[in-house]
Amino acid sequence: MNNFLYDFVDIIKNCNYDNTYKMAWAKSLVELAMLSDETSLEDEVTITLETISECFLKYYYNHTVFFNLIQGSTLNKPPVFKSYARELIEHYNLLTHKTQPIRFERAYVKLKDSNLYKNIVKKSVRLLKQDVSYRFLRLNGKTLDHLYQYQKGDDFLILDKNNFLLLKTNAYMLLDVINYRWSLILETFNSSPRIAKKVKILDDSKIIRKSLNKYFKFISLDNPNQLCFVCDKPIVKDLEIDHVIPWSYMYSDDLWNLVFVHK
């Protein structure tokens, strides 16, 4: 394997388990390379921390809004990007008067012009300068500064074009490695099932929650009088099928977890 790719993957595979920032940083670089126009690249590729910060916000927003995944080892002091994600979710709900979770990519249309979003992006850049940009290059007492050029305090980093193209060419393999490692880290903080499946689905354009109507006849076998699971009264109208343990936790429609409730 090329030395650049080997060391890039080595950081992903062997970084510590304190939080998931290195995974988000690696994923940002790979995603930005994957989406780049190869024909317009110069010999040195400049990436701003503002661009990377928006990738971070997207990842933590989506992890939080759908599955509320814990991203760090200290429950009463979550990683700052997790807190930023929660602020943005609440702000979006306030702007739209809706609480149904949607992806950051769609919420961004409403969020991007708000003062809160702009302020969070600025704070995110400062955080990346202080805690992530140069620390990503450190592994086992060494600094792998050949991966990219970064002067502490700068608003940008520089990658060699050939290395940037290696990220682009190997993007799908690298994203799988990053998601696998991210899932392993999350398993140390979260007790919910299907962590790897949850992380992987967040790369898809849609998270589809299927209709539960097909389970009606099976639930009726256990509850023929259609009693509400919450109030235990017959449901005369507005019958709904719902999960006892939330879908966001289980990420499945297991029959044992479905009940009749008033809408």
N, C-alpha and C positions, 0 to 999 in steps of 0.2 A: 504494500500500500504506500502511496505517496506520503512523504514525511509530514506535510501539512495536514492531510486528512487523518493520518495516524494520530498525530498529537491532538487534533480537534476532537476526534472520537475518544481519545484517552481522557481528556478533560470531562467529557460527558459521562463516561463509564466510571470514573474514579473520584469525582468531586464529593464533598461531604454532604450529609443528609440534613443540614440545619434548616434549609429552605429550598425553594425551587428557582431562585433567581438565575442561576447558571443555565438551567434548562431553558428558561424564557429567553435569555440572551442568545444562546446557541440557536434556538428556533427562529429568533428574529433575523439573525444573519442569514440562515438558510432560506427562509421565506423571502427575504428581500433579494437574495441572489436568484431564486427561482423565478421571481416576477420581473426581473430586470430584462432590458432589451440589450442583448449581446452586441448588436451592431453599434450601439451608441456609447459603449464603455471606453474609457481612456485607460492608459497603462496603470494608473493608480485610481482606485475606486474610493470615493469619499462617501461615507454614510454618517448622517447626522444623528446625534443622540435623541433628538426630537422624533425622528422617524422610528427609531428603536423603541422609544417610550410609548408610542402609539401601538406598536405591536404588543408590548407588555400589557398595556391596558386592555387590549382586545382579549388576550389569553386569560387574564385573571377575571375579567368581566364574564366571559363565557363559562369558565370553570365555576364561578360563583352563582350566576343567575340560574343555571340549569341544575347544578348538583351541590352547590355550596361546599365545595371541597376545601378542607383545611390545608393550608399551604406552608405551615411552619410548625416547629416543635413546641412553641409556647402559646397555649390557648388564649391566655389573657393579654397577649401582645402579638397579634398576627402580623405577618409581613406587611409592610406599608402598602404595597401594591394591592393586596387583598382588601385593605381598608379603602383605598382609592376606588377599587371596583365596586364596593358596597355603596360608596357615596354616589357614584355615577348611576348605579341601578336605581337608587332611591330618587335621584334627580330626574331620571327618565320617567319613572312612575308618576312623579309629581307633574311633569310637563304634559304627559299624555293622559293622566287620570286612568291608567291601566296598570294592572299588576301581572298580566300574563307574560312569562319570560320570552324574550326574543333575543336573537344574537346581537352582539355588539355592532356587527357590520350594518344591521338595519337601524339599530338605536342611534348610531353615529350621525345619521341624517338630522336628528333632533338635537343631539348633544353638541355637535362640533362648533356651533356658534355661541354656545352659552359661556358666560364668564366662568362658571364653575369648571367646565371642561378645560378651558384654556389655562386656568390657574393650576389644575391638576397636572396638565402636561408640563408646565414649567417646573412644578415641584418634582415631577417624575424625572426630568432631565437632571436636576440637582442630585437626586438620589442615585441615578445611574453613574454620575461623576464620582460620587463619594464612595459607593459601595460595590459597584458591579464591573464597570468598564475595564479597570486595570486588574481587579481581583480575578476575573474570569481566566486570565492568563497564568495564574498561579496554581501549581499542582505539585504536591509532595516536596515542597521546599524549593522548587524550580519556578522560573518565570519563562513561559514559552512565548517570548515577545516577537518571534518570527511569524506568528499567526496574523497579526495586524499591528499597525503603528498607532500608538495612542499616547499622548502626553497628558498626564493627570491634570484635570481641570478644563481640558478642551471640550468643545461642543461637538466634536466629530472624531471619527477614526478613519484610517486609510488601510485598504487591503490591496495587495498586488492583484492585478487583473486576472492572472492565471489561477491564483488561489480562489478568487471570487467565482471564477468559472467552474472550478472544481466543486464548490458548494452547489452551484446551479446544476451541474451534470449529475451529481450524486444526491440531489435533494430528497428524492423519495426514500432512499436508503437511510439517509441521515435523519429524516423526520421520524422514521420508524424507530431508530436507535434512541432519539431524544424522547419520544413518547413512551418507549419502554422504560427508560431510566426515570422519567418523570413519574410514571405509574408506580415504580418501586419505591420512590421517595414518598409519594402520597400514601402508600400502604402503611407507612410507619406512623402517619398522623391520623388516618381515617379508618373507622371500623366498618364503613359501608361496603357492600359487595360490588363486584364488577368494575373496579377502578380502571383497569386497563381499557375496558370497553368504553367507559365514560370519556377517558382522555382521547381515545382514537376517534370517537364519533364527533368530537368538537372540531375536527379538521374537515368534516363534511359540510356542505353548504346548508343542509337542513337537518334538524333533529325532529323527526316525525313521531308524534304520539298517535298511535293507531286508535281507531274507534273501539270501544269496549262493548258495543251492542251484541257482538257475536257470543258474548258470555252470558247473555240474559237467561237463556233456557237452562244453563247449568246452575246459575245462582238460584234460579226459581226452584230447582229440585231441593235445595237446602232451605229456601225461604219462600215457600209457596204463597204465604199471605202477604208478601212484599212489605215486611216491617222495616222501618228505617233503622239502620244500624246505630244512629246517633240518639234518636229520641224513643225508639222502640214502638212507634205508632204506625198504623197502616199508611201507606203512601197512596193517596187517592189520585193525585196528579203530580206532575213535575218529578217523576222518578228519575234518578240518576244512578249510574254505576260509578263507584269511586274506590280508591285504594285505601286500605286501613293504614299500612305503613306507606308513607308518601312515595310516589313514583320517582321523585328526585333522589331518594335514598336507594331504592331497590333497582331502579332502571330496568323494570320488567313489568309485565302484566300477568303475573302468576295468578291462577284461578283462586288459590287459597287466600289471596290478599284482596279479593274484590267483594264488595258488598253493595246492597241497595241503600240509597240515602235520598232524603228530600233534596231537590235541586237547590 
